[in-house]
Amino acid sequence: MKTHKAKRVAIIIEQVMQSRLTDAMSKAGVTGWSVLPVLGGSGSSGAWSREGQVTRGAGMVQVICVVRPDRIDALLEEAFSVVERHIGIVTIGDCEVLRAERF
């Protein structure tokens, strides 16, 4: 089966920033993404957990998308405009997809 090269971008950000991030992604031409809850972790501020938090602002989410390689620069510029002033981690990896026309 033929596969096509793509980029997988995963961004962990505060939940209250999710709509700003997905709006920026749309502006960059991204047509689809998935949002997953982040249950906890550890970073420069120490360990944390979503358990017991009651406000929407207390949580983190991971927004994942797959894009064609020629769209990665536009996506990163728009995403960084949101992430640069907030807690956030951006990772980029190579991947392959079966239906290139969807990306």
N, C-alpha and C positions, 0 to 999 in steps of 0.2 A: 504494500500500500504506500502511495506517495505521501510524504509529509512536507511541510513548509516551515521554514525558520521564522521564529517570532520572539518577542521579548515578554517576559512575565514580570510585572511590577507589583510589589506588595508594599503598602504604606500603612504603618501603624500610627494612629492619630487619636486625639481626644474625640470622643463621640460627638460633642457639641460642634466640632469642626467638620463633621462628615459631609453635610450638604454643601459647604463651601468647597471642599475637596472634589466632590463629584461634579459640581458645577464647573470647576476649573478643568476637570478631565473632559467634560463635554466640550468645553471651549477648545480644547486641544484636539478634538476629533475622535475621542474614545467613545465607542458606541455601546460598550457593555462592561460591567464590573460586578463583583460579588462583595458583600460586606459580611464580615464574621466578627462575633464578639471576642474580645481578648479578656480572658478570665483572670490573668495576673501575670506577674513577671518581676524582673529585677533589673535595675539600671543604675545610673550615676547617683540617683536619689535613694537607692536601696530597694528592698523587696516591697511589693504591693500586691493586693488582691482585690478583686471586685466584690468579694463576699462582704456583706453587711453595708455596702454603699447604697444609698437610697436615691441619690440625685442623678439625673441624666448626665450632668457634667462630670461626674466622678469616673465614668467608664472610658475604656479605650476600645477602638475597633480596628480591624485590619481590612483595608480596601484592596482587592486584588483585581488586576486586569491583565489581559494579553493583547499586545498590539504588534503591528508590523514593524520591523526594524526602522523603516523610514519615518515613523511617527514618534519614536522615542524621545527625540530632543524637544519637540513641542510639548509632549506630555510632561517631561521633567521640568521644563521651565514653568509651566502653569502650576504643577503640583508644588514645586518649591516656593512659589509665591504664597502659598497657603501654609506650608510646613515650616518655613524659615523662622516664623515668629512664635511657634508653638512646639509643644512636645511632639516629636514625630520621628519615625525611622522609615527610610525609603530604601528598598532593596530591588535590584534588577538582576534577572537571570535569563539565560538563553533557554528556549524551549522550542518544541516543534508542535505543529497543529495539523489536523487532518483536513479541515475545511477553511482554507485561507480566505475565501470570500467573506467570511463572517468577521474578519478582523481588519 
